[in-house]
């Protein structure tokens, strides 16, 4: 079990969406929250709200996690002003939602900076102290798209496949280096936070658009239980098995479930607010 009370928990993309909801729940459990986000105005509103949920002072820092020099500088500030980070929640993420050939190069690069490379920079910044103490936890927000490619999500799905691989490789290394440091990867279907506004599900009983509060509850539970992988809903957990089928069969199943038309009416939200 990962202890939460009085631990320093850093949440990237913590000023909105799942990041904020998870932060509020962890604060209520007695954690000391540090929120990183690119949106100063949102941080100014969210930090007091998170603080009000618990008994510790919450801290907010403007940080573009896609820029490693910012990550390393802010990590030093957190260490000096708050203390060593015990739990790192890599939640920040962006989505383009365009057909591959319509994607500007700049958006592809931004997707990988935020969704993938940021995982490397934050872990490099905070893992050494966790390993030295043989205690800590790294939670990575990936996606069901980390298991299956989806039309209009070429950059996003590729970035999340990388996130799933990163978590797995990190878990294997930590088992030998510092078995007291745990990892969790979260792979949800679409969540109704606004990030994927406009997406649809053909069979809502099998692939529901997920309720943010429920997702946040399950993430906190998985974190506290040291659960290595959280997949939502259960059908997503069958994807690795389905991949053993012939490609035409796999593609037909995805089409039948409406996976590749799910983004047809995608609207999304301002990518300056991540998570």
C-alpha positions as CSV (number, residue, x, y, z in Angstrom):
1,X,0.0,0.0,0.0
2,X,1.3,3.5,-0.9
3,X,0.8,5.8,2.1
4,X,-0.7,9.1,1.1
5,X,-1.2,11.1,4.3
6,X,1.6,13.7,4.8
7,X,3.3,12.7,1.5
8,X,4.3,15.2,-1.1
9,X,2.3,14.5,-4.2
10,X,3.1,16.3,-7.5
11,X,0.4,16.4,-10.2
12,X,1.2,17.7,-13.7
13,X,-1.7,19.2,-15.5
14,X,-3.2,19.7,-12.1
15,X,-5.3,22.8,-12.7
16,X,-8.2,21.1,-14.6
17,X,-9.8,17.8,-15.5
18,X,-8.7,14.6,-14.0
19,X,-5.6,16.2,-12.5
20,X,-7.7,18.6,-10.4
21,X,-10.1,15.9,-9.3
22,X,-7.3,13.5,-8.2
23,X,-5.5,16.3,-6.4
24,X,-8.7,17.2,-4.4
25,X,-9.1,13.6,-3.4
26,X,-5.5,13.1,-2.3
27,X,-5.7,16.4,-0.4
28,X,-8.7,15.1,1.5
29,X,-6.6,12.0,2.4
30,X,-4.0,14.3,4.0
31,X,-1.5,14.6,1.2
32,X,0.6,17.7,0.5
33,X,-0.2,18.7,-3.0
34,X,2.0,20.4,-5.6
35,X,0.3,21.3,-8.8
36,X,2.0,22.0,-12.1
37,X,0.2,23.5,-15.0
38,X,0.8,26.0,-17.9
39,X,-2.3,28.1,-17.0
40,X,-1.6,30.6,-14.2
41,X,-5.2,31.8,-14.0
42,X,-6.5,28.2,-13.6
43,X,-3.8,27.5,-10.9
44,X,-4.8,30.6,-9.0
45,X,-8.3,29.3,-8.8
46,X,-7.6,25.6,-8.2
47,X,-4.8,25.8,-5.6
48,X,-7.1,27.3,-2.9
49,X,-9.8,24.8,-3.8
50,X,-7.4,21.9,-3.4
51,X,-6.1,23.3,-0.2
52,X,-9.6,23.6,1.2
53,X,-10.1,19.9,0.7
54,X,-7.3,19.0,3.2
55,X,-5.2,20.2,6.0
56,X,-1.9,21.1,4.3
57,X,-0.9,24.1,2.2
58,X,-1.1,23.4,-1.5
59,X,1.4,24.8,-4.0
60,X,1.0,25.8,-7.6
61,X,3.8,26.3,-10.2
62,X,3.5,27.3,-13.8
63,X,5.5,24.7,-15.7
64,X,5.5,23.5,-19.3
65,X,6.4,19.9,-18.8
66,X,7.3,19.5,-22.4
67,X,10.4,21.7,-21.8
68,X,13.0,19.8,-19.8
69,X,14.8,22.9,-18.7
70,X,11.6,24.2,-17.1
71,X,10.9,20.8,-15.5
72,X,14.4,20.6,-13.9
73,X,14.2,24.2,-12.7
74,X,10.8,23.8,-11.2
75,X,11.8,20.4,-9.6
76,X,14.6,22.3,-7.8
77,X,12.1,24.9,-6.6
78,X,9.7,22.2,-5.3
79,X,12.5,20.5,-3.5
80,X,13.7,23.7,-1.9
81,X,10.2,25.1,-1.1
82,X,8.1,22.0,-0.3
83,X,10.4,19.0,0.0
84,X,11.2,15.8,-1.8
85,X,8.3,14.4,-3.9
86,X,7.0,11.1,-2.7
87,X,4.3,10.5,-5.4
88,X,4.5,11.8,-9.0
89,X,1.4,11.8,-11.1
90,X,2.2,12.4,-14.7
91,X,-1.3,13.6,-15.9
92,X,-0.6,16.4,-18.3
93,X,-1.7,15.6,-21.9
94,X,-2.9,17.2,-25.1
95,X,-4.8,15.9,-28.1
96,X,-5.0,17.2,-31.7
97,X,-7.9,15.0,-33.0
98,X,-7.1,15.6,-36.7
99,X,-6.5,13.3,-39.6
100,X,-2.8,12.4,-40.0
101,X,-2.2,14.4,-43.1
102,X,-4.0,17.4,-41.7
103,X,-1.7,17.5,-38.6
104,X,0.8,20.4,-38.6
105,X,4.3,19.3,-37.8
106,X,4.2,21.6,-34.8
107,X,1.2,19.8,-33.3
108,X,2.8,16.4,-33.7
109,X,5.9,17.7,-31.9
110,X,3.9,19.2,-29.2
111,X,1.9,16.0,-28.6
112,X,5.2,14.0,-28.1
113,X,6.7,16.7,-25.9
114,X,3.8,16.8,-23.5
115,X,2.4,13.2,-23.7
116,X,5.7,11.3,-23.9
117,X,9.0,13.2,-23.4
118,X,7.6,14.9,-20.3
119,X,7.5,11.5,-18.6
120,X,11.2,11.2,-19.0
121,X,12.0,14.7,-17.7
122,X,9.8,14.5,-14.6
123,X,11.0,11.0,-13.7
124,X,14.6,12.0,-14.1
125,X,14.0,14.9,-11.8
126,X,12.2,13.1,-9.0
127,X,13.1,9.4,-9.2
128,X,16.6,9.5,-7.8
129,X,15.4,10.6,-4.4
130,X,12.6,7.9,-4.5
131,X,15.2,5.3,-5.3
132,X,17.6,6.5,-2.6
133,X,14.7,6.1,0.0
134,X,13.4,2.9,-1.7
135,X,10.0,4.5,-1.4
136,X,7.7,6.3,-3.8
137,X,5.2,6.0,-6.6
138,X,5.0,7.1,-10.2
139,X,1.6,7.1,-11.8
140,X,1.3,7.6,-15.6
141,X,-1.9,8.7,-17.3
142,X,-1.9,6.8,-20.6
143,X,-5.0,5.8,-22.5
144,X,-6.9,3.0,-24.1
145,X,-5.3,4.5,-27.2
146,X,-2.1,3.1,-25.8
147,X,-3.4,-0.3,-26.8
148,X,-5.2,0.3,-30.1
149,X,-4.6,2.8,-32.9
150,X,-7.6,5.0,-33.7
151,X,-8.5,7.1,-36.7
152,X,-7.7,10.8,-36.2
153,X,-5.5,9.9,-33.2
154,X,-2.3,9.0,-34.9
155,X,-0.1,11.3,-32.9
156,X,-2.0,10.8,-29.7
157,X,-2.2,7.0,-29.9
158,X,1.5,6.8,-30.7
159,X,2.4,9.0,-27.8
160,X,0.3,6.9,-25.4
161,X,1.7,3.6,-26.8
162,X,5.1,5.1,-25.8
163,X,3.7,6.0,-22.4
164,X,2.6,2.4,-21.8
165,X,6.0,1.1,-22.8
166,X,7.8,3.7,-20.7
167,X,5.8,2.6,-17.6
168,X,6.4,-1.1,-18.2
169,X,10.2,-0.6,-18.7
170,X,10.4,1.6,-15.7
171,X,8.5,-1.0,-13.6
172,X,10.9,-3.7,-14.6
173,X,14.0,-1.6,-13.8
174,X,12.6,-0.5,-10.4
175,X,11.8,-4.1,-9.4
176,X,15.6,-4.6,-9.2
177,X,16.8,-1.1,-8.3
178,X,14.3,-0.1,-5.7
179,X,11.4,-2.5,-5.2
180,X,9.8,-0.1,-2.7
181,X,9.2,2.4,-5.6
182,X,5.9,1.5,-7.4
183,X,4.4,2.4,-10.7
184,X,0.9,2.6,-12.0
185,X,-0.3,3.1,-15.6
186,X,-3.8,4.3,-16.2
187,X,-5.5,3.4,-19.5
188,X,-9.0,4.8,-19.7
189,X,-11.4,5.1,-22.6
190,X,-12.7,8.6,-23.3
191,X,-13.4,10.7,-20.2
192,X,-16.0,13.4,-20.2
193,X,-13.7,16.2,-19.0
194,X,-13.9,18.4,-22.1
195,X,-10.6,17.3,-23.5
196,X,-12.4,14.9,-25.8
197,X,-15.6,16.9,-26.2
198,X,-17.7,15.6,-29.1
199,X,-16.5,12.0,-29.1
200,X,-19.1,9.3,-29.3
201,X,-19.5,5.7,-28.4
202,X,-21.6,3.3,-30.5
203,X,-22.3,0.9,-27.6
204,X,-22.3,2.9,-24.3
205,X,-22.9,-0.2,-22.2
206,X,-19.6,-1.7,-23.4
207,X,-17.6,1.4,-24.0
208,X,-19.1,4.3,-22.0
209,X,-17.8,7.8,-22.0
210,X,-16.4,7.7,-18.5
211,X,-17.5,9.9,-15.6
212,X,-14.6,12.0,-14.4
213,X,-15.4,11.7,-10.7
214,X,-15.5,7.9,-11.0
215,X,-12.2,7.8,-12.9
216,X,-10.6,10.0,-10.3
217,X,-11.9,7.7,-7.5
218,X,-10.5,4.6,-9.2
219,X,-7.1,6.3,-9.8
220,X,-6.7,7.2,-6.2
221,X,-7.7,3.7,-5.2
222,X,-5.3,2.1,-7.6
223,X,-2.5,4.4,-6.4
224,X,-3.1,3.5,-2.7
225,X,-3.2,-0.2,-3.5
226,X,0.0,-0.1,-5.6
227,X,-2.0,-1.5,-8.6
228,X,0.4,-1.7,-11.5
229,X,-2.3,-1.2,-14.2
230,X,-5.7,0.4,-14.3
231,X,-7.8,-0.2,-17.4
232,X,-11.3,1.3,-17.8
233,X,-13.8,0.0,-18.8
234,X,-13.1,-3.7,-18.5
235,X,-13.5,-4.3,-22.3
236,X,-10.3,-2.3,-22.9
237,X,-8.5,-4.9,-20.9
238,X,-9.2,-7.5,-23.6
239,X,-7.4,-5.5,-26.2
240,X,-4.0,-7.3,-25.7
241,X,-5.8,-10.7,-26.3
242,X,-7.7,-9.3,-29.3
243,X,-4.4,-8.3,-30.9
244,X,-3.5,-12.0,-31.2
245,X,-6.3,-12.3,-33.8
246,X,-5.6,-11.9,-37.6
247,X,-5.4,-8.2,-38.5
248,X,-8.6,-8.2,-40.6
249,X,-10.6,-9.7,-37.7
250,X,-9.1,-7.2,-35.2
251,X,-10.0,-4.3,-37.6
252,X,-13.5,-5.6,-38.1
253,X,-14.1,-5.8,-34.3
254,X,-12.8,-2.3,-33.9
255,X,-15.1,-1.1,-36.7
256,X,-18.1,-2.9,-35.3
257,X,-17.6,-1.3,-31.9
258,X,-17.4,2.1,-33.5
259,X,-13.8,2.8,-32.4
260,X,-12.8,4.3,-35.7
261,X,-15.8,6.6,-36.0
262,X,-15.6,7.8,-32.4
263,X,-13.6,10.9,-33.3
264,X,-15.8,12.0,-36.2
265,X,-17.5,14.8,-34.3
266,X,-14.6,15.6,-32.1
267,X,-14.4,19.2,-30.9
268,X,-12.0,19.2,-27.9
269,X,-11.0,22.2,-26.0
270,X,-8.2,24.8,-25.9
271,X,-5.0,22.7,-25.7
272,X,-3.4,25.4,-23.5
273,X,-5.3,23.6,-20.7
274,X,-4.0,20.1,-20.4
275,X,-5.1,17.0,-18.7
